[in-house]
Amino acid sequence: MNIDYLIVGSGLFGSTFAYEAAKRGKRVKVIEKRNHIGGNVYTEEIEGIQVHRYGAHIFHTNDKNIWDYVNQFVEFNRFTNSPIANYKGEIYNLPFNMNTFNKLWGVVTPEEAKAKIEEQRRKAKITTPKNLEEQAISLVGTDIYEKLIKGYTEKQWGRKATELPAFIIKRLPVRFTYDNNYFNDRYQGIPIGGYTQIIEKMLSSDLIDVELNTDFFENKEMYLKEYPKIVYTGMIDQFFDYQYGELEYRSLHFETMVLNQENYQGNAVVNFTDAETPYTRIIEHKHFEFGTQPKTVITKEYPKTWKRGDEPYYPLNDEENNRKYRKYRELADKMPNVLFGGRLGMYKYYDMHQVIGAALSIVKKEFSE
């Protein structure tokens, strides 16, 4: 067949590798089990609005090389991620900043806010945080934890906060300024016209052949036998037939609807932080591109426990799962003809820029640059 690389999955990792391999004159075949390319960054146009089919995707990075890399495919707008939290009808700014503290406590200065948080930390008597709850309280105090973290986090992960590792929330942004920009990263934006066009351009080479609706596992042994090199971006435990047991993932259910109104919630992302609301957030897609269409499209995002047959969206990187992953990684290292990548292949909760960076790193190693 004269194919140099079979790539399993057309998400950011697989498509970046395919693009770079084709640039070097390699022939590439990409197989994708869904009926579209792009993996979870896929966007589709509905009512003139680019809809993020699999949840909100906001590109952000501090790495100028990665930023320049994605900008070769598409122009990005100036979107700044400024989500808000809805707690039983009370609205708070995210990330936690002076607007949040003022609404919650009536404080006006950073000194007052810091004093309030410190007072709550002292009362909690936490010295070394042992879990997510203790880590959160040590960062922002009990009031913010109870209203804006606990319910949302327990819905998202399907576990009590006391059972989740502390590191999950260590990167929680806390600011003593009136700044609603969620990310600290220097570069941030949304591709004008959606993400799908990035993948289309990455896979546009005559050296790349794409097959949709094709499940690797229906012909796994044939693929392993027939193709000299495979880039695999699916679940690493599934590749090895779950021989060390299943790794844990979180899955998601999306309810998307077109509404006959111009503006539903006034923001791209609203997080629902109480425990009673079954979804974690509502995304109003038009606000990603400052849309003025007469209608709007919203998506409610419901987290759910992953089981075989469900789409895995992100790994649950606690101690036990990471230990199990290391055993799978040892098996992977014994297969030089298979490269494992992406969130599922590397079992890491990667952001988009990290996925591209990881793909470029493997490209560099693979082609010995």
N, C-alpha and C positions, 0 to 999 in steps of 0.2 A: 504493500500500500504506500510505501515511501513516506509514511508519516513519522516525524521525529518525536513529537510529543502529543499524547492524548491528555487533554485537560478535562477533569471531571468537575463541572460547575462553572457557570459564567458570571459569577459575582466579581467583586473588585479584585480579589486575589488572582483568580483564574484568568480574568481578562487582562490584567496587568502583565502577567507572565506570558500570555499568548501574544500580546502586542510586542513585548520585548523580544520574544523568541523569533517572531516573524521579521522584526527589524534586522535580525542577524541571519536571515535567509532560511530559517527552519520552517518546515511544514508542520502545521498544527491542526489537530482536530479537537473541537470543543463539544462535549456532550452535556446537555442540560435537562434535568428531569421535569422542570416546569415548562409551560408553553410560551415562555418569554425569556429573553436574556436579562442579565443585570442582578440576579439574586435579590437580596433584600433592599438594594438601593433603587430598584425599578420604580419608575414613575410613569403614570399614564394620564392622558388628557381627558378630563371630564368637564363639560360646560366651559371649555376654554381655560380650565384650571389644571395645573400640574399636580396630580394627586400622588402622594407618597404611599404606595400600596401597602407597604409593610412597616408603617410607623414613621415618625418624624426623623429625617436625616439632615442634620446641619453640619456642613463641613467646617472644621476648625483645626488649626495646627500652628505651632510655633516654628515649624521647619520650613524655611523658605524654599528649599529644594523640592519638597513635596508639594508646596503651594504652586510653585512654577510648573511642576510636572502636570498637575491636574488642569491648570489654566491653559495648557497647550491644546486641550481638547474642547474647552468651552469657556465662555465668559461667565464669571460669577458676579452676583449682585452684592449689595452692601448689607444684607440681612444680618441683624444682630439678635442672638438668641436671648430673649427676655421673658421666660415663662412666668406665669403667675400661679399661685396656689389658691384653691377654693376649699376652705374648711367650713363645711356646713353653712355656706353662703357668705362667710367672711373672706375677703380677698386680701392676699398678701403678696408682696413682691418676692421673687426668687432671682438670684441667690439671696441668702439671708444678708440683708444690708440695712442701712440706716432707715430706709423706707419701711422695711419689715419691723424693725425695732420700735419705730415711732408709732406704727399702727398697733402694735402689740402692747407696748408699755407706756406710750406717750413721751418717751425720751426724745431729746432733740440733738444732743451732742454725742460724739463717739465716746467720751469719758463716761457719760451716764449709761450708755449701752453696755460698755465693758464692765462697769460696776455691777449692773444687773445680772449679766451672765456670770461674773465671778461669784456673786452672792449665791446663785443657784448651784454653781459647781461646788462651792464649799459645803452647802447643805447636803449635796449628794454624796460627798466623801469618797469620790472615786480617785484613786491614785494611779493605778495601772489598768486601763480599760481592757476587759477580757472578752467583750462581745460588742456588737454593733450598738446596742442600747447605751452601754456605758461610754463608748467612744463618742456617740452623738451628744450625750449630756455633757461630757467633758469639753466638747467643742462649743456648744451653743446653749447649754442650760436646759432645764426641764420643760419650760413653757413651749419653746420652739420644738423641742423633741416631741412632746405630746400632741401638738396641733399639726405640725408640718412634716414630721419625719415618720413617726411610728406607724400610723395607719397606711400611708403610701408604701413604705418599705415592706411591711408585712404582706400587703397585697402583691407587690411586685415579685417578691421572692417566695411567697407561699410558706414562710416560716416566721416564728416569733423572732423579734429583734434580738432577744437574749440568746437565740440559737444561731445567729448569723455572726460570721467573723468580723472583727473590728475593722479590718483593712478596707472593707467594701465602702466605708464612708469616710475614709481618711482624706480623700480628695475633695470633700465637701467644701464649696466656696463660702467663706464668711468674710464680709467686707464691712468696714466701718466708714463707708462713704455712701453717698446717695447715687449709686451706680447699679443699674439693673441688668448690665451685661453679664450673662451667666458664665461665659468662658473667659479665662485670662489670656487665651491665645491671641497672638498678634494678627493672624489671618483668619478670616471667618466669612462665610457667605453661602449662598444657594446658587447652583447653576441656573442661569437664565434659560428657561425652557426645559428644565428637569434633568435628572441624572441619567436617564436611559441613553441619551445621545452620547454621553461619555463612553459607555460600554459599546455602543454602535460603532463609534470611531475607533476604539481599541481593537475591535474585531473585524474591521473593514478590509484588511489586507487580503489579496488574492491567495496568500499562502495559508489562510485560516478558513477552515470549514466548520460550520456550526450545525449541530443536530439538536433540535428541541424534542421534548416529550420522550427523552431517552434515559432510562434508569440504569446506571452503572451496574447495579447489583443483579439485574436480570441476566447479564452476560459477563460477570466479573472475571471468571476464569479465562474466558476467551480474550478479554481486554488485556489481562496480565500476560497472556501468552503471545498475543499478536503485536503489541506495541512496545517499542524499545524503552520508552520512558513515559511515566504517568505522573501528572500533577493532580493530586487528589485533594479536594476542598470540602469533602463531606465529613461526617462524624468519624473520628478515628476509632472509636470502640466498635462501630458497626463494620468498619473495614475488616477488623479482626474478629468478626462474628461474636462480639461481646464476651470473649473467652475469659476476661477478668471481671465480668459483670458490667452492667450499664453505668456509664457516667451520667451524672444528673445535668439536665438542661431545664431552662424555662421556656415555655411556649407562650404564644399569644393568640388571641382571637380578636379580629377586627370587624367592627360594624361600620360600614361607610354608607352615607346617605347624602343625596342632593336635597338642599332646602331652597324653597322658593322665596328667599330673602337675601338681601345684599350682605349682611354682616351678622353672624350668629353670636360670637363671643368677644369680638374685638381684639383678639390675640391669636397668634399661631398655635400656641400650646398653653392649655390650662390643666394643671395637675389637681386631682381631687384627692385630698390628703386625709379625709376621714375614713374610718374602717367600713362604714356602712355602704358607701357608694361602691358598686361592684367593679367599676372600671378605674384605671389609674389616671387616665387623662383623655381629653378631647383635643383633637388636632383640627384646626380650621385651615385648610391647605392654601387658600388664596393669599393669606397674609405672609406666606414665605416669599411671595413675589409682589407684594403690595398691590394685589389685584383689585380691580374695580368692576368685575363682572356683575351682572344683575342677580345671579344666583350664587350660592356658596355650597361647598362640599365639606362635610365634617366626618371624622372617624373617631369612634370610641374604641379605646384600647383596653382589652381585658387580659390580664395575665392568667396563665393556667399552668398546672403541673404537666410536664411533658411525659408522654408515654409513646411507645413505638407506634409509628404511623403518623404522629404529629410532626409539625415543623419545629425543629429546635432553633430558638432564636439566640440564646446566649447561655454560656456554661455557668454552672454554680460552683465557683472555685473555692470550696472549703477544703479543709485539710484532708479529709478522706477522699474526696474526688481528685484532688491533686496527686495524692499518693497513687491512686489507681491509674491516673493519666500517665504518670512516670513509667509504669509498667508497660502501658501501650506504646509509649515513646521508645522504650527499649526494643520492642518488636519492630517499630518503624525504622529504627536506625540499622536494623539488619536487612533492610530492603532498599539497597542503593538505587534501584530503578524506579522507586516511587517517592515522590516529594510530597510531603503533607503540608498544607497551608490553610490560612484563613482562621476565622473564629472556631470553626468546628474541627478542622484538621489539627490545629495547634492547641485547642481547648483553652482559649484566652478571650477575655471580654474586650476585644479590640474595638477602638473607634476606627472610622474610615481611613484617616491618615496613617494610622498604625498598620492597617491591613496592607495599604499600598507600600509603606516602608518595608514591611516584612517580605512582600513579594519582590521588591527591588533588591533586597538583601540576598534572597535566594537566587535571583537572576544573576547577580554579581558573582556569587559562589559557583553557580552552575556553569557559567561561561567564562570563569577564571579571569575576571577583569582586574 
